[in-house]
Amino acid sequence: MPHSRPAYRWPDPDRDYANGDFIPGAADYPPRWTREAAAFRQAMGARAELDLAYGTAPREELDLFLPEGAPKGVVVFVHGGYWHLFSKAHWSHLAAGPLARGFAVAMPSYTLAPAARLAEMTAEIARACWFVGTRVPGPMVVTGHSAGGHLSARMGCADIAVPVARVVPISPLAELGPLMATGMNRTLKIDAEEAAMESPARQALRDGVTAHVWVGAEERPAFLMQARLLSEEWACPWTADPGHHHFSVIEGLADPASPLCDVLLRGL
């Protein structure tokens, strides 16, 4: 580990959620994601329906990738970035796994903080799911990574009405209370009321929805705690994926034979 990192002092919420500080070559990941995603969209040709509006806000758009032949159903992937970074354009290549197994894949953008609060983002992703349901028949599974793991988990909560059969949150931020003490909360503006309403771990899993929580075994302890907490509150399985950290844990989505793809589509 780099010697320039400050010595650990407990509690230190900013360090708890500073993923890049603990991943070698962390700065190389976003440019690589961008390149791979752009190449994937180009290779998909007419099977990539890009920038479909699912609402009226500028970022309420999604990309829909279609398999060869009639879809068996659809996977919705919600991107991460601590609710204030990235867009759908960084992750297109992750659709490869479900596509190869016959499922369509939708990737929405959503309004980021500070322009939107988390509750507004939840409402936007719910609108995206309803829109996708009008375009692709069959069962819908919602997955997402980090902040997108939070939003995908919210689609399985009892207070949200969306046509979702299964949710697979990846490295989700399931309990928002600790985020209130981080420096990034100057941008996010999570307060106690929003933490109570928007924390999936404080909400029940909706009847009829199945769930599985996924996290990298080499992630920060805070993310392992978040994943385990959600699995306990929802009484659903969880997997700590060996050898994977916060940035590499999503790579299995691009591989149709990966354990992550198996879990994603289980029972569908």
N, C-alpha and C positions, 0 to 999 in steps of 0.2 A: 504494500500500500504506500502511496506517496507520503514522504516525511513532512510535507508542508501542511497536511491536514491537522487542524487543531485537536488537542487532546480531548478525549471524551469527558463530558461533564453531564451528569444526569440531574434533572431532565433537560433534554435538548431537542425539542420538536423539529427544528429545522434540519438538524443532522439526521433524525429518524427518517425523514422523507426525502433526503438528498440522494436520489438513486445514482446519478451520474458520478458523484464523488467516489463511489465504490465499484465502478465498472471500468476496467482498463479499456482505453480507446473509446470512451463514451461519446466523444464529439464526432466520431466517424459514423455513428449509426444514422442520424437523421439524413445526411446527404445520400447515404447508400439506400435508405428507404425511398427517398424521393426518386432516385434513378431507377430502381427496380420497379416502383409503382408506375412510372411513366412508360417504361418499356413494356410492361404488362398490358396497360391500356391500349397501346398501339398494336400489340400483337393480337388483342381480342377482336379488333376490327368491329364489324357490325354487331357482334354479341356484347358490346359495351354500350349501354345507353347512358350517356353522361349528362350531368347537370340537370337532372329532373327536379322540378320545383315541387316540394311537398307542403309548402306554406308560403307566406308572403314576405318573410324577413329575407335579407340578402343571402344569409348562409343557410337558409332552409332549402337545401338542395342535396340530392343524393345521386350516386352512380349505381347503376344496376347492371350486373354481369350475369349473362345467361349461359347455361350449359348447352352442350349439343343435345338436341332432343328436348322433349317436354320436361320441365323441372319436376323433381320429386317433392319440392318444397322450397323454402327460402331461408337463408341465414342472413341476419342483419348484424353487421359489425360496427360498433361504436368506438371511435378513436379516443385515445387518451391525450395527455398533455396538461394535467392538473387544471382542466376546465378553461385554460386561457392560452393554449398553444395548439398548433397543428390544424390539419383539416383532412377531409376525405382523400385528398390527392396524395397523401404520404403512404397509403396502406394498400393500394389496389392489388398488389402482388399476393397479399394474404388470402385473396379469394380463390387461389388455385386449388387448394385442397378440397373444399366443399364442391367446387365446380366439377372437378374430376369425378366426384361421387354422385353427380347428377342434380345438385342443388344450385339454384340461383343464389347470388350474393348481392346484398344491398349495403352500400357504405354511405351513411349520411354525414354531412357537416351539420353544425349547429352553432348558434350564437354563443360566443365566448365571453368570459368575464374580462373586464368589468361591465361590458354592455348588457349582460344578462346575469341574473341570479341563478343558482342551481335549480330552483323550482321551475324556472322558465325553461331551462335546458331539458329537464325531465319532460315537460309538456311538449317540447319540440320533438324529442325522440319518440314520444307516444304518437304524435301526428305522423312522423315518418313511418312508424310501424303500420298504422292504419292505411297510409298511402300504399305501402309495399303490398299489403294484403289485397288491395284492389288490382294489383298488377300481376301477382304470382299466386296461383292457387296452391293448396296443400299446407302442411304444417310449417310454422315459423319458429325458428330458434333465434334468440338474441344473445349475442356475445359482445364483449368489448374489453378493453385493456386499461387498467389503472383508473383514471377518471371515467373512461368509457366502461370500465368494469362496474363502477358505481352506477352509471346510467343504464347499463344493461340489467343490472340487478333490480333497479327500480321498475323495470318493465315486468318483473315477476312479482311485485309487491301487491298486496290485497287492495290497496287504495287506488291502483291504476287499472283501467279497463282497456286492454289491448289484446288483439287476437294472437297471443303468444302461447306456444305449447311447452317451450323449454327455454331456460336461461342458463348460460355458462359464463359467469363473470370471471375474467382473468385478472389476477392481481388486483382485486377490487378495493376501492376505498369505501368500506361498508359502514364504518362508524366515523362520523365527521367531527365529533367532539375534539379529538387531538389536533385537527387541522386549524381550529380556531386560534391556537397558540403559535402558529407558524407565521413567518414573515409574509408568506404569500397570501395570507388572509387579508392583507391590505388591499389586494386585488379582488379576492373572492367574496369578502364581506359576509362570511358565514356567521350567523349569530345563533344563540341558543335555540330559538324557535325553529330556525331553518334546519339546524342539526337534528332536532327531534323529528321533524317531518321528513327530511330527505335522507336520513341514514337508513339504508336497507336493513341493517341489523336490528333496528328498532321497529321494523314493520314485519307483518306476517307474510309468508309466501302464499300467493293466491291459490285457492283450491283449483286443482286440475293442471297446475304448472309443475313440471319437474325441474330440478336444479342440480348443478354440480359446480363446485368452486375450484378453480385452477390457479396455481401460483408457482413461481420458480423456487426450488429448494434453496437456492443461493441468494435469495432476495434479502433486503433489509429486514431485521426482526419485526419492525412495525408492519410490514406487508404480510409477513407470515401470520402475525397476530390478527390482522384484519381478515385474512382469508379463513383462518380457523374460527374466528368469532362468528362470521356469517354462516359457516357450515353448521356450527353448533346451534345458533338461533333458528335456523331453518331445518335442522335435523336432516341435512342432505350430505352427500359425500363431498370430500375435498381431496385434491391431489397436490402434493409438493413435487414438482417435476424435477428429477435429478439433473444436476449439471447446468441448470438455467438460472440466469439472473433476470432483473426486471426488463431489460431490453431484448434479451434473446428468448424469453418465455413464449412470445407470440409466433415464433418461427414455425412451429408445428402446424399452424393454420395453412401454410403453403404446401404441405405434404399430405396427400390423401391417405397415406398409410400410417400417419403419426398417431400416437396415443391420444393427442389432443383432438384430432379430427374424429377418432372413434368415440370419444366422450361427447363431443359436440353434437354428433348425429345419433347418439344412442336412443333407441326407441322410436325413431322417426321413420 
